[in-house]
């Protein structure tokens, strides 16, 4: 049958038509600034609620970051077309894992959304909508739909400090429904920890399991636990998992959560695991390489990252496109869409002082609305008696006359796509 062999994975460069391929300015971290000096006064607090200096932010709203979940929606399209239930679970599991891949090296904090802030995305046959439905506690509601499926859920993130690490728990609960069959799959995003916050080079690891439960025969579980087997210098990127029928392991899932996922027979994985781990540790420092067990099916390979990945907040090409307003889009977007935030626009352009001013302005205006008890009812999601948020519908009819003008969009210098001369588009490469 042979032994596991290291494989070079061919990653595709996927670009939205006309999108930029770099930010207007290169990110330069400020010198002589201690993150510990910022964290120390806030020990014991929920870090997701306190405001950080803008240099600790990435130029995205948390709502935009949630839209990265649909980057690999083609996996769900594949699953929907599978007659075999096991194959559907394989591709759903691959999709669930792919949703965390954009977190690779992302150590900056997204901007906290304002209450009622929204983000929409139409891409590759999927419509995605997110709205900030609660400020204290911060809760984001999401809904995505294609011809084949719907995905809905809520995210209520918390961020705490322990010893020398930050612990992030997204409390993200997502439910997938295939339209033709009514079959459902549910999962929660894993917790993660950021290490060396006080001293040394920071890195992150996932620290919990990810379980995918279906209404059908099979469930799946991913584990990111190292247990001393895998090389974790600068962050552990391995993942192992299983597809279960009841308590019985039927299939093995394995790979690198930043690069690929494969499946194979459970007995084959057990037989080859020792050699697989050795080869994984050998190949991990090489670009786009990983070991594959004989007889495996490659379920997912991550898209190619940008050339300037290290200098642009570690954004993927998909992520680079999220804050752009393309020609004809400005007139369609509601005044609540976070693309209109001038603090994020300024940070993109390297204007940190201006970004700080606008960020403070938005936060003060939000405090005023809260004090006056105005602008606090979500437009597009409704909460039931059990606390579940569900999409009300009608967003895409674009009746936005009752939406708050959160970012003074009529005077917004982001009224057209960000086509600064320092930012190239997909057609340039």
C-alpha positions in Angstrom: 0.0 0.0 0.0 3.0 2.3 0.4 3.8 5.0 3.0 2.8 8.6 3.6 4.7 11.0 1.3 5.2 14.7 1.4 3.2 16.5 -1.3 3.4 20.0 -2.7 0.0 21.6 -2.7 -0.9 23.8 -5.6 -2.8 26.8 -4.3 -5.0 28.8 -6.5 -4.9 32.6 -6.7 -8.6 33.6 -6.4 -9.4 37.3 -6.9 -12.7 39.0 -7.1 -13.1 40.9 -10.4 -11.4 44.3 -10.1 -10.4 43.9 -6.5 -7.2 45.4 -5.1 -4.2 43.1 -4.3 -2.7 45.3 -1.7 -3.7 47.9 0.9 -3.0 51.7 0.2 -0.3 51.7 2.9 2.1 49.1 4.4 1.4 48.4 8.1 4.2 49.6 10.3 3.9 48.8 14.0 4.7 51.7 16.3 8.0 51.6 18.2 8.4 51.8 21.9 4.8 50.8 22.6 4.2 48.0 25.2 1.1 46.0 24.8 1.4 45.0 28.4 1.1 48.7 29.5 -2.3 48.7 27.7 -3.5 45.3 29.1 -2.3 45.8 32.7 -4.9 48.5 33.7 -7.7 46.2 32.3 -6.8 43.0 34.1 -9.9 41.1 35.2 -12.1 42.8 32.5 -13.7 41.3 29.5 -11.2 42.4 26.9 -13.8 42.3 24.1 -15.5 45.3 25.7 -12.6 47.7 26.3 -11.2 50.1 23.7 -7.7 49.5 22.4 -5.5 52.0 20.7 -6.0 52.0 16.9 -2.5 50.6 16.3 -3.7 47.3 17.8 -6.6 47.1 15.3 -6.7 45.7 11.8 -8.7 47.8 9.3 -11.8 45.6 9.4 -14.9 45.5 11.4 -15.6 42.2 13.3 -18.6 41.8 11.0 -16.4 41.8 8.0 -14.2 39.2 9.6 -17.3 37.0 10.1 -17.9 37.1 6.3 -14.6 35.2 5.8 -16.7 32.2 6.8 -18.2 32.0 3.3 -14.9 32.3 1.5 -14.9 28.5 0.6 -18.6 28.2 0.0 -17.8 25.9 -3.0 -17.3 23.1 -0.4 -21.0 23.4 0.6 -22.0 23.4 -3.1 -20.1 20.2 -3.5 -21.7 18.7 -0.4 -25.2 19.6 -1.6 -24.6 17.6 -4.8 -23.4 14.5 -3.1 -25.8 11.6 -2.9 -23.7 9.8 -0.3 -24.2 11.0 3.2 -20.7 10.3 4.3 -19.3 12.4 1.4 -21.6 15.3 2.4 -20.2 15.1 5.9 -16.6 15.2 4.6 -17.2 18.4 2.6 -19.2 20.0 5.4 -16.4 19.2 7.8 -13.9 20.7 5.3 -16.0 23.8 5.1 -16.2 24.2 8.9 -12.4 23.8 9.2 -11.8 26.2 6.3 -13.7 28.9 8.2 -10.9 29.2 10.7 -8.0 29.2 8.1 -8.1 33.0 7.7 -7.0 33.4 11.3 -3.5 32.3 10.4 -1.1 34.9 12.0 -3.9 37.4 12.5 -3.0 38.9 15.9 -4.5 42.3 15.4 -8.0 43.1 16.8 -10.8 44.0 14.4 -12.8 47.1 15.2 -15.7 46.6 17.5 -19.0 47.0 15.5 -21.3 49.8 16.6 -24.8 48.7 17.6 -26.9 48.2 14.3 -23.8 48.3 12.2 -24.1 45.9 9.2 -22.0 44.3 6.5 -23.2 42.6 3.3 -21.4 40.6 0.7 -22.5 39.0 -2.5 -19.9 36.7 -3.9 -19.8 33.4 -5.9 -23.5 32.8 -5.7 -23.8 33.5 -1.9 -25.4 36.4 -0.1 -24.1 37.2 3.3 -25.4 39.6 5.9 -24.2 40.4 9.4 -25.7 42.9 11.9 -24.5 43.9 15.4 -27.7 43.2 17.4 -26.3 43.9 20.9 -23.6 46.1 22.3 -23.4 44.9 25.9 -22.9 42.0 25.6 -21.5 42.2 22.1 -23.5 39.9 19.8 -23.3 39.7 16.0 -26.0 37.8 14.0 -25.2 36.4 10.6 -27.1 34.9 7.7 -25.9 33.5 4.4 -27.8 31.9 1.6 -27.3 30.3 -1.8 -29.5 28.3 -4.1 -28.4 25.2 -2.2 -28.1 26.1 1.5 -28.5 28.6 4.3 -26.1 29.3 7.2 -27.2 31.3 10.2 -25.8 31.9 13.7 -24.6 34.3 16.3 -21.2 35.2 17.7 -20.7 36.6 21.2 -16.9 36.9 21.6 -15.1 37.2 24.9 -11.4 38.0 25.3 -9.6 37.5 28.6 -6.0 37.6 29.9 -4.4 34.8 31.8 -0.7 34.7 32.8 1.1 35.7 29.6 -1.6 34.9 27.1 -4.9 36.2 25.8 -7.7 33.7 25.5 -10.3 34.3 22.9 -13.6 32.4 23.0 -15.8 33.4 19.9 -19.0 31.7 21.3 -19.8 31.3 17.6 -22.6 28.9 16.9 -23.5 28.2 13.3 -26.2 26.1 11.7 -26.1 24.9 8.1 -29.3 23.7 6.3 -29.4 22.1 2.9 -32.5 23.4 1.1 -33.4 20.3 -0.9 -33.2 17.8 1.9 -33.7 19.9 5.1 -30.6 18.2 6.5 -28.9 20.3 9.2 -25.3 20.6 10.5 -24.3 22.6 13.6 -20.9 23.5 15.0 -19.1 26.1 17.2 -15.9 27.8 16.4 -12.9 26.7 18.5 -11.3 28.8 21.3 -7.8 30.1 20.7 -5.0 31.6 22.8 -2.4 34.2 21.9 0.9 33.6 23.6 3.9 35.8 24.6 1.8 38.9 25.0 4.2 40.4 27.5 7.5 39.3 26.1 8.7 37.5 23.0 7.1 36.9 19.6 3.4 36.4 19.8 1.7 33.5 18.2 -1.7 31.7 18.4 -3.0 28.2 18.8 -6.5 26.8 18.9 -7.2 25.3 22.3 -10.5 23.4 22.0 -12.3 20.8 19.9 -14.7 21.6 17.1 -17.7 19.2 16.9 -20.0 19.1 13.9 -23.4 17.5 14.7 -25.8 16.5 11.9 -29.4 15.6 11.8 -28.4 12.5 9.9 -26.2 9.5 10.6 -22.8 11.0 11.0 -21.0 13.6 13.2 -17.4 14.8 13.1 -14.9 16.1 15.6 -11.7 18.1 15.0 -8.9 18.2 17.6 -6.2 20.9 17.6 -4.5 19.4 20.7 -0.8 18.9 20.3 -0.1 16.3 23.0 3.6 16.7 22.3 3.6 15.0 19.0 3.7 17.9 16.6 6.2 20.7 16.0 4.6 23.8 17.4 7.4 26.4 17.2 5.6 29.7 16.4 2.2 28.1 16.4 0.7 24.7 16.0 -1.1 24.3 12.6 -1.9 20.6 12.7 -5.4 19.2 12.9 -6.8 15.7 13.3 -10.3 14.6 13.4 -12.8 11.8 12.9 -16.2 11.1 11.4 -18.3 9.1 13.7 -21.3 6.9 13.4 -22.6 6.9 16.9 -19.4 6.3 19.0 -17.6 4.4 16.2 -14.8 6.2 14.2 -15.5 5.6 10.5 -13.2 8.0 8.8 -10.1 9.9 9.7 -9.6 13.6 8.9 -6.2 15.2 9.0 -4.1 18.1 7.7 -2.9 21.6 8.3 -5.6 24.1 9.1 -3.8 26.8 7.2 -3.2 24.7 4.1 -5.2 21.5 3.5 -7.6 18.8 4.8 -7.7 15.2 3.7 -9.7 12.1 4.7 -8.8 8.4 4.7 -9.9 5.1 6.2 -9.7 5.1 9.9 -7.5 1.9 10.0 -5.1 3.4 7.4 -4.6 6.5 9.5 -4.0 4.5 12.7 -1.5 2.3 10.8 0.5 5.3 9.3 0.1 7.9 12.0 3.6 7.7 13.5 5.2 8.2 10.1 2.7 10.9 9.2 3.5 12.9 12.2 7.3 12.6 11.5 6.8 13.8 8.0 4.4 16.6 9.1 7.1 17.9 11.4 9.7 17.6 8.7 7.6 19.5 6.1 6.0 22.2 8.3 8.7 24.8 7.6 8.5 24.3 3.9 6.1 26.4 1.9 2.8 24.7 0.8 4.0 21.2 1.8 2.4 18.4 3.9 2.3 14.6 4.1 -0.5 12.6 2.5 -1.5 9.0 3.5 -2.0 6.6 0.6 -5.6 6.2 -0.4 -6.6 9.7 0.9 -9.0 12.1 -0.6 -7.9 15.8 -0.6 -11.0 17.7 0.5 -9.7 21.2 0.7 -6.6 23.3 -0.2 -6.4 26.9 0.9 -6.2 29.6 -1.7 -2.8 31.3 -2.4 -2.0 34.2 0.0 -0.9 37.6 -1.3 2.7 38.5 -2.0 2.6 41.1 0.7 0.9 38.9 3.3 3.3 39.7 6.1 3.0 43.5 5.6 -0.8 43.7 5.3 -2.1 42.4 8.6 -1.8 38.9 7.2 -4.9 39.4 5.1 -5.9 36.9 2.4 -6.9 38.1 -1.0 -10.5 37.5 0.0 -10.0 39.7 3.0 -8.3 42.5 1.1 -11.5 42.9 -0.9 -13.9 43.3 2.0 -13.5 47.0 2.7 -13.7 48.2 -0.9 -16.7 50.0 -2.3 -16.8 49.2 -6.0 -18.4 51.4 -8.7 -22.2 51.5 -8.3 -22.1 50.0 -4.9 -22.2 53.2 -2.8 -25.7 54.0 -3.9 -26.9 50.5 -2.9 -25.3 50.2 0.6 -27.3 51.2 3.7 -25.8 53.9 5.9 -25.0 51.3 8.5 -22.6 49.3 6.3 -19.1 49.2 7.9 -17.4 50.0 4.6 -18.4 53.6 5.4 -16.3 53.7 8.6 -13.7 56.5 8.1 -11.6 55.2 11.0 -10.9 51.9 9.2 -10.3 53.8 5.9 -7.8 56.0 7.6 -6.0 53.0 9.2 -5.8 51.4 5.7 -4.0 54.5 4.5 -1.6 54.6 7.4 -3.2 57.7 9.0 -3.3 56.4 12.6 -4.1 59.7 14.3 -7.0 60.4 12.0 -8.2 56.8 12.5 -8.1 57.3 16.3 -10.1 60.6 16.0 -12.9 59.0 14.0 -13.0 55.9 16.2 -13.4 58.0 19.3 -16.1 60.1 17.5 -18.1 57.0 16.6 -17.9 55.6 20.1 -19.0 58.9 21.7 -22.0 59.1 19.3 -22.9 55.6 20.3 -22.8 56.5 24.0 -25.1 59.4 23.3 -27.6 57.2 21.5 -27.6 54.7 24.3 -28.1 57.5 26.9 -31.0 58.8 24.9 -32.3 55.3 24.3 -32.5 55.8 20.5 -31.3 53.6 17.7 -31.2 50.3 19.7 -33.6 48.0 17.8 -31.9 45.7 15.2 -33.3 46.1 11.7 -32.7 42.7 10.1 -32.7 40.1 12.9 -35.2 39.4 15.6 -34.8 37.6 18.9 -37.2 34.9 20.0 -38.1 33.9 23.6 -35.2 31.4 23.8 -32.7 34.2 22.9 -32.2 32.9 19.4 -31.6 35.5 16.7 -33.1 34.8 13.3 -33.0 36.7 10.0 -36.3 38.6 9.3 -35.9 38.9 5.6 -36.3 41.8 3.1 -32.7 43.2 3.5 -32.0 42.6 -0.2 -35.1 44.6 -1.2 -32.9 47.5 -0.1 -35.5 49.6 1.8 -33.0 51.5 3.9 -34.8 54.7 4.6 -35.3 53.8 8.3 -31.6 52.9 8.9 -29.5 55.2 11.1 -26.8 57.1 9.4 -24.1 55.7 11.7 -21.1 57.1 9.7 -22.4 60.3 8.1 -22.4 58.6 4.7 -23.4 61.7 2.8 -20.1 63.3 3.8 -18.0 60.2 3.5 -14.7 60.3 1.7 -15.1 56.6 1.1 -17.9 57.2 -1.4 -16.0 55.3 -4.2 -13.8 52.2 -4.3 -10.4 52.7 -2.6 -8.4 53.1 -5.7 -5.4 55.0 -4.3 -2.4 55.0 -6.6 -0.6 52.9 -3.9 -3.2 50.2 -4.2 -3.2 47.9 -7.2 -6.1 45.9 -8.5 -6.5 42.3 -9.7 -6.0 43.4 -13.3 -2.6 44.8 -12.5 -1.1 41.4 -11.6 
